[in-house]
């Protein structure tokens, strides 16, 4: 399948709409406002296409979930995860102890809400069901987390991926979300958008 620039733009626009539609839910759970910062596409990609993320950098906390033909992944730097854990537990006596376990719980909960909000927007616009299981947690470098997600993704054919970066100025934190679609689902999405 050959993707035109218009096809890529249509899918990216749909992802951005989903992120914007989910921002109020993300803000409520994390107690801060998030803004869309960057978006990028890799029309057909595998984990090797993200090798630049293997450069030395901070550990990250991530969560991903997949269903046939689709994968959603979000990850936070360890620093952002710690800040998110503190915000998530604001008002709790444990808020000062945002250790790894608390950070993982916060990342899993925020990722679950964020990913499902984006997936729901996609499903509504395309007239299809995006039923996703609870997220699987991952920790390591950005590249390690992406490799884990790709390894768990039983794609039919090539993979189209969109990457969105969000940031919270109040928390000085950031979040990256990736959506991956295989050829079959991508065809369905583009057909739905053409109707």
Beta strands, then each sheet from edge to edge (+ up, - down):
strand 1: 35-42
strand 2: 60-67
strand 3: 70-77
strand 4: 136-140
strand 5: 159-168
strand 6: 173-182
sheet 1: 1+ 5- 6+ 3- 2+ 4-
end
